[in-house]
Amino acid sequence: MKPIDILLATSVPLIWGTGFVLAKVALHDFPPVLLMALRFTLTALVLVWFFMPPVRLMPKLFAIALISGSIQYGLTFNGLKHLDASTAGLVVQTEVPFAALLAVVFLRERLTVRMVAGLVVAFVGLLIVAGEPKIRGQELALLMVLGGAFTWSIGQVMVRSMGEIGGFVMITGVALFAAPQLFVASWLFEDNQVEAIRNAGAAVWIAVVYMGLAMTAIAYAIWYGLLGRYPVNNVAPFLLLLPVVIAIEGVVFLGEAMTWQTLAGGALILAGVAVITITHGPAPVRPAPARDADRERSS
């Protein structure tokens, strides 16, 4: 990867990790799906004037938004509401082995013995984390976060299959479709939305603004741009930073405790993910199209 792309890829888990912790604070008194709906609404309102996707991409963007936006965030943040941010952040890391497997199946990327070993190690770590005493009684929440990781992985393979269309164009399209999808889901499955909005404190609105602008508009635009230029398994290693950021901020800002079981299981998850993501050697950069979609839209 080019040095500038390495720097950009490093910034993504830092931004996402902080947003994850802010969301945990907001979820104390705000419905998870409604929070995500407001997040994507803000993203769409800011970006749509500059990066409206072409009509021909709308059906694919609708599907990506449904999988990696609405379903994924509905599952992940409902689970996060009942788990420590640090624990949920570790479970989210299973998105990397899921993405690796899906890339092998659908994108015909290589599967090696080393990758299989990494998958086994990562999922053994997940079982250790799942056996943590503080998880007892919250198994459904854990399964929700795990399901969110799987659906996110499906969405990233779908994004990768579209090639280079521009990160800002991609996230604008996803936000345009995810926002109404999430509002409908909130209406169907949640209660007291109007009351929640009226009584929302500063923490909720700080979380909405941060997630809508930094976590989604900026970080996802960077991420989708990288996925358009590099194979999934070249970009995924940078997600190793995500649980580290969440764990540190969870301890410092949320007062969460780290047990030996969480540390041991988390170490195995990260070790497995590391093995998976270094399986492939350096990959050639995908040639940029004659006219970059983002540059064309902003000119």
Buried (B, 14 or more C-beta within 10 A) or exposed (E): BEEEBEEBBEBBBBBBBBBBBBBBBBBEEBBBBBBBBBBBBBBBBBBBEEBEBEEEBEEBBBBBBBBBBBBBBBBBBBBBBBBBBBBBBBBBBBBBBBBBBBBBEEBEBEBEEEBBBBBBBBBBBBEBBBEBEBBEEBEEBBBBBBBBBBBBBBBBBBBBEBEBBBBBBBBBBBBBBBBBBBBEBBEEEBEEBEEBBEEBEEBBBEBBBBBBBBBBBBBBBBBBBBBBBBBBBBBBBBBBBBBBBBBBBBBEBBEBEBEEBBBBBBBBBBBBBBBBBEBBEEBEEEEEEEEBBBEEBEE
